[in-house]
Amino acid sequence: MILAAGKGTRVRPLTYELPKPMIPILGKPVMAYLIEHLARHGVKQVMVNVSYLHEKIEEYFGDGHQFGVQIGYSFEGYCDDDGKVVPRPLGSAGGMRKIQEFGGFFDDTTVVMCGDAVIDLDLRAALAQHRRSSALATVITREVPWDKVSSYGVVISDADGRVTSFQEKPAQDEARSNNASTGIYLFEPQVLDLIPSGEEFDIGSQLFPMLVELGLPFYAQKHDFNWIDIGTVTDYWAVLQAVLKGEVEGMRLPGTQIAPDVWVGLNTRIEWEGTHIEGPVYIGSGTHIEAGACITGPSWIGAGCRIQAGAHLERCVLFDYTRVSAQAALSEVILFKDYSVDRTGLITHASRLDSLWGNARDRRSRRRTRPQPVAVAAGS
């Protein structure tokens, strides 16, 4: 079960037009990495609850045959009197209850995970431990540094691993554990019977406290594994910086290496006269780098972009079809259509035709614009 119905408000503006599971890492949606991981561990059937921008997920993943799995979808929402589709998420647990009532899908031990993180957890080992403990529910945890506990929901368990309580983003001096919930759970079918029907109901804040209160066999497992969470724009920028620098095991830059630490996709055009590219940098298919541009890595330039002569990019992430104007100086920002987001989450909108960036497919952007140099840096 992949939870994919949320709006991803903490990652706006990236989620204005993309559901959070579709945010790309190395040009591929986050959820694709999850499904590939599940397939490698022998999972054959995947249910996905969808709501906000559901069609983006359904169109990309289809029935799952290209991943070697079967994928089904459960839409949470309704059509109003005008025939307009209105998303209305039921919460992580409520969405599972709806699926169970519809067709009884959860008839065996089920792996549940959020659709907005990349993991390499040994699922077989986690399932074996879950069954040895005769657990009805298991939450997978990972140790985080004590000075980071305020960013996570932490799990408190006894010596046998049985969950006793939770703390949601506690202050460091109040935290009773540094074992963070990773949003990965193992459920037996009986757990679904505890979820109220037709209500918005959450796994972490409602279902788990209920399991503790009822004294049911609910355990925490602590594992050391790669867990790449993109909870916020700041997280996303940091993750991509680490990936581009080769610090994330198993994730390597795609394309062809044409210079030290410089990779390109198909049919890129780079005018090298006066151009400086310092890796690690990836330049996507169909992108045009004009003479005199300067790109400093770690930077990701998506497909179909246009970097005009004289533009300077430093540690930036450009989504597909982004135009950067001549003489623009951009540092540590994510450019997404008409929006710029710096590493602190500050959003800037490109409201003028002569803006420093914009949509490369807009016919008006084909003209060469030469605004005065303006720096957009982190924290500005």
Secondary structure, DSSP 8 states (H G I E B T S, - for coil): -EEE----GGGTTTTSSS-GGG-EETTEEHHHHHHHHHHHTT--EEEEEE-TTHHHHHHHHTTSGGGTSEEEEEE-EEE-TTS-EEE---HHHHHHHHHHHHH----S-EEEEETTEEE---HHHHHHHHHHTT-SEEEEEEE--GGGGGGSEEEEE-TT-BEEEEEES--GGG-S--EEEEEEEEE-HHHHTTS-TTS---IIIIIHHHHHHHT--EEEEE----EEE--SHHHHHHHHHHHHTT-STT----SEEEETTEEE-TT-EE--TT-EEESSEEE-TT-EE-TT-EEESSEEE-TT-EE-TT-EEES-EE-SSEEE-TT-EEESEEEETTEEEETT--EEE--STT-SEEETTSGGGGS-------EE-TT-
